[in-house]
Amino acid sequence: MTGRLRIRNVSVDLGDAPVLQDVSLDLEPGAWVNVIGPNGAGKTTLLRAILGAVDHTGEIDLGEGTDRGDAMSRARALAYLPQTPTIPAGVPVIDYVLLGRTPHRGVFAADSRGDLALASDVLERLDLAGFAQREVGSLSGGERQRVVLARALVQQSAILLLDEPTTALDLGHQQDVLDLVDELRTERGLTVLATLHDLTLAARYGDRVAALSGGRIVAHGPPRDVVTEELILTHFNASVRIIDDVDGPVIVPVAGRTNQEPT
């Protein structure tokens, strides 16, 4: 698996409504692109199209060695963190996380020492080691979010799709999660495509930002070129001030300035 992700002129219609229109993105192995956009822009639908969960036109290339028609092959190429995961009742954290190893060992094979070591390492790095035997359903929303991320990370797929990975997390754990993803990207050459509502996080993590609005890519490039006051006013109907910090733009809402021209 190469980790290359190429999206060419992808469109999705749900019912009679176009949700995505001619979306194209290229991610080379090891790239990290954050997709931003207002509610209803099509961000989650884009990830679901890559997964093969919704019908689409256009082309999605996951690289050599991937058969998009084979679920196991696709799972080895793609790991996915959904916004609202389905978690079986009564399952312990460690068992849920180890489900991420299924594409590599089969459904009925026993967990290997390597599987257990990998799961334990990821749980430790996500501050979840003490929850290994707890039922996932007994955890807080933020804790469950990190458990679902742990399952995606132990899958060790070449491409990681993250749909709002910082939802329900406090500030410290937001940083922990995104820092860990960045570390693993460096260690493994992981390719990351994430959707983020927090524009400051989107601008400070990763290489590029793609702005999606009305189902189309309206801007794509380095964070400082994409995350601008004008773009945010035009597509989010929000007035902000942008501070050009050394680590990336910081987006600060400005009260009482909605629908005014950016400064």
Residue, then its C-alpha position, 0 to 999 in steps of 0.5 A: m500500500t503506497g498511501r497515495l490518494r487521488i480524487r478526480n472529479v468526484s460528485v455525489d447526489l443524495g436523492d435529487a440534491p447534489v452534495l459534492q460537485d467535481v471535487s479533486l484532490d491529490l495526497e502524496p504518501g505522508a501528506w496531511v490535508n485538512v478539509i474545512g467548510p460550513n455545515g452541509a458543505g459535503k465534508t463527511t460525504l467526501l470521506r464516505a465516498i472515499l470509503g465506498a459508502v456512498d455512490h459517486t461519479g469520478e475516480i478515487d485511486l487508493g494506490e497500487g495493491t488496493d482492490r476497492g471491491d474487496a472490503m479487507s483490501r480497502a480496510r488495509a488501505l483506509a482507516y476511518l474515524p467517524q463522527t458518530p461511531t457504532i459501538p457494540a454494547g458491553v465490549p471492553v476497550i481493549d477488545y474494541v481497539l483490537l478489532g482494528r487488527t482484523p484486516h491483517r489477521g482475519v475475522f476469526a484469528a486470535d490476537s497475536r503478541g504483536d497485536l496486543a503490544l501495538a494496541s497497548d502502545v496506542l492506548e498508552r499514547l492516547d492516555l487510555a491505558g487505565f481504561a483497557q478493561r472498561e466497557v467502551g459504553s461506560l466512558s465519557g464522550g471524549e474518552r470514547q472518541r479517543v478509543v475509536l481513534a485508537r482502533a483506527l490507528v492500530q489498523q495501520s492502514a496507509i491512509l487515515l480518514l478523520d471526521e472531526p477527530t477532536t469532537a468532544l475532546d478538551l483542549g489538552h486531549q485535542q492537542d494529544v490526539l493531533d500530535l500523535v497523528d502527526e508523530l505517526r505520520t512521520e514514523r510511518g509515512l501515514t497519509v491523513l485526510a481530516t475534516l475539522h470545524d476548528l479553523t485554528l487547528a486546521a491551520r496549524y496541523g498538517d500541510r494543506v487546507a482544502a475549503l469546501s463550500g456548496g459541494r465544491i473546493v473553493a480554495h486549496g493550498p497552504p493554510r495561510d493562503v486558504v484560511t483568510e478573513e475574506l474566505i471565512l466571511t464569504h463561506f462561513n458568514a463569520s467575522v474573524r481576526i487572524i493572528d499570524d503566529v509563527d506556528g500558523p494562523v490563529i483565528v479569533p472571532v470578532a463579536g458584532r462584525t457579522n456580514q461586515e467587510p473583512t479588514 
